[in-house]
């Protein structure tokens, strides 16, 4: 089974635990991840039947639904409940405040994607005047780190392992967590065509159960052990650095307790999609979310 993942990051540690510890195989599933940068590209890959499952921000499924696609994308499981980005500054700023962005350029990625949306929501929550910030939406998500290293911007929003890599290489300093500032939403979810879910309920159920087992393991096992479990996914990363990344994400309450996508989190997401004029009205939760995990 092919799964398009929006990015490859320790932010998604439970997914890699399910792969590396054989939880998917134990369920009779042969999973192959295909890196597909950009949630819009993930949804396109699922809609074109290039892959069976997509793993990306829930907003991409909402956009497809609003395009009146008959066989639209349904979300069947979630993994993260907060943004996994960290604000990286070119200079070491002690006691960083979002007001420190005033008059500065920050690279934030595609304007309608979850990383940019959560950053904008963090600014809104802290009553920051966006007009006083040069938010650069022109740099593709996959090119953010390289552009910053090349001299573009005063700040950049990065996931791990890129944030730690920049710190170690002396190009910047992690000063804040976007997820802490933005709040809880169904940040990264698994979805498939509605028809695929209807015709393959057993597969979707097995996938979700394996994911639930991996989430529990990641939340209850020390970060050094988890890092050793998934180090094959990040061969260029030191295992101690990987452990610190996992610890950082755990401390910021990044992961859902289980794959269930709750309606209140979904509504939180729709609230700021409406606030930023990206959708006109609420999309029905019961239409778009088809949870296969139940307490």
TORDO-529975 format. One record per residue (C-alpha): residue in one letter; z, y, x. Coordinates in Angstrom, 2 decimals. Layout:
N
aa; pz; py; px
a; Z; Y; X
...
END
This chain:
295
aa; pz; py; px
x; 0.00; 0.00; 0.00
x; -0.99; 3.40; 1.39
x; 1.46; 6.29; 1.16
x; 0.40; 9.82; 2.10
x; 3.34; 11.68; 3.64
x; 3.25; 15.45; 3.82
x; 4.83; 15.59; 7.28
x; 6.56; 13.24; 9.69
x; 10.12; 14.38; 10.28
x; 13.72; 13.11; 10.62
x; 14.12; 15.09; 7.40
x; 12.79; 11.91; 5.79
x; 15.04; 9.52; 7.72
x; 15.81; 7.24; 4.72
x; 12.10; 6.51; 4.25
x; 11.82; 5.39; 7.86
x; 15.01; 3.34; 7.53
x; 13.37; 1.46; 4.64
x; 10.38; 0.78; 6.88
x; 12.14; -0.06; 10.12
x; 14.91; -2.19; 8.62
x; 12.41; -4.14; 6.53
x; 13.65; -3.11; 3.08
x; 10.11; -2.68; 1.80
x; 8.99; -5.96; 3.33
x; 12.00; -7.74; 1.84
x; 10.78; -6.47; -1.54
x; 7.33; -7.92; -0.87
x; 5.69; -4.57; -0.12
x; 3.43; -3.80; 2.83
x; 3.68; -0.03; 3.28
x; 1.44; 2.06; 5.54
x; 2.19; 5.76; 5.97
x; -0.71; 8.17; 6.41
x; 0.16; 11.64; 7.67
x; -1.48; 14.14; 5.31
x; -0.31; 17.67; 6.18
x; 0.04; 19.91; 3.12
x; 1.26; 18.94; -0.34
x; -2.08; 20.03; -1.80
x; -3.82; 17.52; 0.44
x; -1.34; 14.78; -0.50
x; -1.96; 15.29; -4.21
x; -5.72; 15.35; -3.59
x; -5.48; 12.03; -1.71
x; -3.68; 10.41; -4.64
x; -6.06; 11.88; -7.23
x; -9.08; 10.65; -5.28
x; -7.54; 7.15; -5.01
x; -7.57; 7.30; -1.21
x; -3.89; 6.31; -1.36
x; -1.70; 4.75; -4.01
x; 1.41; 6.93; -3.53
x; 2.03; 10.49; -2.47
x; 5.17; 11.81; -0.79
x; 5.36; 15.58; -1.02
x; 6.90; 18.50; -2.86
x; 7.31; 18.15; -6.62
x; 5.47; 21.45; -7.08
x; 2.15; 19.77; -6.23
x; 2.55; 17.41; -9.19
x; 3.34; 20.39; -11.43
x; 0.18; 22.19; -10.32
x; -1.94; 19.11; -11.09
x; -0.35; 18.77; -14.53
x; -1.17; 22.40; -15.30
x; -4.80; 21.82; -14.33
x; -5.01; 19.55; -17.42
x; -5.77; 16.44; -15.37
x; -5.78; 13.60; -17.90
x; -4.49; 10.99; -15.44
x; -1.98; 13.35; -13.87
x; 0.64; 12.66; -11.23
x; 4.03; 11.36; -12.29
x; 7.11; 11.60; -10.11
x; 9.00; 8.31; -10.01
x; 11.53; 8.85; -7.21
x; 13.04; 11.58; -5.06
x; 14.40; 11.68; -1.51
x; 15.47; 15.19; -0.52
x; 17.28; 17.82; -2.57
x; 17.16; 20.75; -0.19
x; 14.65; 22.40; 2.08
x; 14.66; 20.82; 5.55
x; 13.50; 23.89; 7.45
x; 15.46; 25.87; 9.97
x; 14.82; 29.50; 10.81
x; 14.01; 29.68; 14.53
x; 14.33; 33.05; 16.27
x; 12.59; 34.03; 19.47
x; 15.83; 35.63; 20.64
x; 19.34; 34.19; 20.48
x; 20.94; 36.03; 17.55
x; 24.65; 35.51; 17.04
x; 25.93; 35.77; 13.46
x; 22.38; 35.78; 12.07
x; 21.87; 37.42; 8.67
x; 18.67; 37.43; 6.62
x; 18.66; 41.20; 7.02
x; 17.83; 40.53; 10.68
x; 14.32; 39.71; 9.43
x; 13.71; 43.31; 8.37
x; 10.81; 44.79; 10.30
x; 9.98; 41.41; 11.85
x; 7.20; 38.84; 11.43
x; 8.14; 35.33; 10.32
x; 5.74; 32.39; 10.04
x; 6.37; 30.60; 6.74
x; 3.30; 28.43; 6.02
x; 1.12; 28.17; 2.91
x; 2.28; 30.63; 0.23
x; 2.39; 28.16; -2.67
x; 3.92; 25.23; -0.75
x; 7.55; 24.14; -0.97
x; 8.54; 25.43; 2.49
x; 7.34; 28.95; 1.72
x; 8.68; 28.87; -1.85
x; 12.16; 27.82; -0.76
x; 12.20; 30.48; 1.93
x; 11.23; 33.11; -0.64
x; 13.89; 31.76; -3.00
x; 16.48; 32.03; -0.22
x; 15.53; 35.69; 0.22
x; 15.79; 36.22; -3.54
x; 19.22; 34.58; -3.68
x; 20.48; 36.95; -0.97
x; 18.82; 40.02; -2.54
x; 16.56; 40.53; 0.47
x; 13.68; 42.99; 0.06
x; 10.53; 41.01; 0.89
x; 8.60; 44.24; 1.32
x; 10.64; 44.91; 4.47
x; 9.59; 41.59; 6.04
x; 6.22; 40.63; 7.48
x; 5.97; 37.13; 6.01
x; 2.94; 35.43; 7.56
x; 1.39; 32.90; 5.16
x; -1.87; 32.54; 7.11
x; -0.80; 29.89; 9.63
x; -1.24; 26.27; 8.48
x; 1.94; 24.21; 8.25
x; 0.90; 21.88; 11.08
x; 0.15; 24.83; 13.38
x; 3.41; 26.77; 12.92
x; 5.13; 25.51; 16.06
x; 2.09; 25.97; 18.30
x; 1.40; 29.45; 16.96
x; 4.98; 30.53; 17.61
x; 4.88; 29.11; 21.15
x; 1.62; 30.99; 21.63
x; 3.36; 34.28; 20.88
x; 2.76; 34.83; 17.17
x; 5.78; 36.02; 15.18
x; 9.39; 36.91; 15.84
x; 10.69; 34.02; 13.73
x; 9.29; 30.75; 12.40
x; 10.49; 28.21; 9.82
x; 10.37; 24.68; 11.25
x; 11.40; 21.17; 10.33
x; 12.86; 18.73; 12.81
x; 11.95; 17.53; 15.37
x; 10.00; 20.73; 16.05
x; 13.01; 23.04; 15.72
x; 15.02; 21.12; 18.32
x; 11.95; 20.74; 20.57
x; 11.45; 24.51; 20.66
x; 15.11; 25.01; 21.48
x; 15.02; 22.49; 24.31
x; 11.84; 24.02; 25.73
x; 13.35; 27.51; 25.66
x; 10.96; 28.99; 23.10
x; 13.52; 29.79; 20.41
x; 16.91; 29.32; 18.80
x; 17.89; 27.78; 15.45
x; 19.79; 30.47; 13.56
x; 19.95; 29.29; 9.92
x; 19.18; 26.52; 7.42
x; 16.72; 27.47; 4.68
x; 18.04; 24.64; 2.49
x; 21.57; 26.00; 2.49
x; 20.30; 29.44; 1.52
x; 17.83; 28.32; -1.16
x; 19.76; 25.70; -3.15
x; 19.12; 22.30; -4.68
x; 15.71; 21.23; -6.01
x; 13.66; 17.99; -6.02
x; 12.25; 19.06; -2.66
x; 10.32; 15.94; -1.64
x; 9.36; 13.30; -4.16
x; 7.22; 10.20; -4.54
x; 4.46; 10.24; -7.12
x; 1.40; 8.33; -8.26
x; -1.24; 8.61; -10.94
x; 0.25; 8.03; -14.38
x; -2.10; 5.10; -14.91
x; -1.12; 3.48; -11.61
x; 2.57; 3.61; -12.51
x; 1.87; 2.18; -15.97
x; -0.19; -0.68; -14.51
x; 2.08; -1.42; -11.52
x; 5.62; -1.00; -12.81
x; 6.89; -3.95; -10.78
x; 5.62; -2.45; -7.53
x; 7.07; 0.97; -8.32
x; 10.41; -0.59; -9.22
x; 10.55; -2.58; -5.98
x; 9.60; 0.48; -3.94
x; 12.32; 2.57; -5.60
x; 14.99; -0.10; -5.14
x; 14.17; -0.41; -1.43
x; 14.32; 3.37; -1.09
x; 17.70; 3.50; -2.85
x; 19.08; 0.93; -0.41
x; 17.79; 2.99; 2.52
x; 19.31; 6.22; 1.20
x; 22.72; 4.57; 0.85
x; 22.45; 3.17; 4.37
x; 21.49; 6.55; 5.85
x; 24.35; 8.34; 4.10
x; 27.01; 5.80; 5.06
x; 26.01; 4.77; 8.59
x; 26.82; 6.82; 11.70
x; 23.94; 8.98; 12.87
x; 23.63; 7.27; 16.27
x; 22.96; 3.92; 14.63
x; 20.47; 5.44; 12.19
x; 18.71; 7.18; 15.09
x; 18.40; 3.86; 16.94
x; 17.06; 2.24; 13.77
x; 14.21; 4.74; 13.40
x; 13.50; 5.77; 17.00
x; 10.17; 3.90; 16.89
x; 9.02; 6.52; 14.38
x; 9.71; 9.26; 16.94
x; 8.84; 7.78; 20.34
x; 8.68; 11.20; 22.02
x; 12.18; 12.17; 20.87
x; 15.37; 11.35; 22.74
x; 17.62; 9.11; 20.65
x; 20.61; 11.43; 21.12
x; 18.53; 14.38; 19.93
x; 17.38; 12.34; 16.94
x; 21.01; 11.50; 16.14
x; 21.88; 15.20; 16.21
x; 18.99; 15.98; 13.85
x; 20.19; 13.33; 11.40
x; 23.72; 14.69; 11.66
x; 22.45; 18.22; 11.03
x; 20.56; 17.16; 7.91
x; 23.54; 15.21; 6.63
x; 25.87; 18.17; 7.17
x; 23.52; 20.39; 5.18
x; 23.63; 17.92; 2.24
x; 19.89; 17.36; 2.48
x; 19.40; 13.96; 0.85
x; 19.81; 12.83; -2.73
x; 22.53; 10.23; -3.32
x; 19.87; 8.00; -4.88
x; 16.18; 8.31; -5.89
x; 16.94; 9.66; -9.38
x; 15.32; 13.07; -9.99
x; 17.70; 14.94; -12.29
x; 16.47; 17.38; -14.90
x; 18.67; 20.24; -13.69
x; 17.15; 20.07; -10.20
x; 13.67; 19.96; -11.70
x; 14.49; 23.02; -13.82
x; 15.76; 24.85; -10.71
x; 12.36; 24.32; -9.13
x; 10.47; 25.49; -12.20
x; 12.71; 28.56; -12.41
x; 11.48; 29.94; -9.13
x; 7.89; 28.82; -9.67
x; 7.99; 30.99; -12.78
x; 9.78; 33.79; -10.91
x; 7.01; 33.84; -8.30
x; 4.25; 33.72; -10.98
x; 2.97; 30.33; -9.83
x; 3.31; 28.78; -13.30
x; 3.44; 30.48; -16.67
x; 5.84; 28.16; -18.48
x; 8.09; 25.14; -18.01
x; 6.36; 21.80; -17.62
x; 8.05; 19.07; -19.71
x; 10.45; 17.11; -17.53
x; 9.99; 13.97; -19.63
x; 6.22; 14.11; -19.13
x; 6.19; 14.67; -15.40
x; 9.24; 12.69; -14.24
x; 9.35; 8.94; -14.84
x; 12.50; 7.79; -13.04
x; 12.53; 4.19; -11.91
x; 16.09; 4.42; -10.60
x; 18.92; 4.29; -13.10
x; 22.66; 4.31; -12.41
END
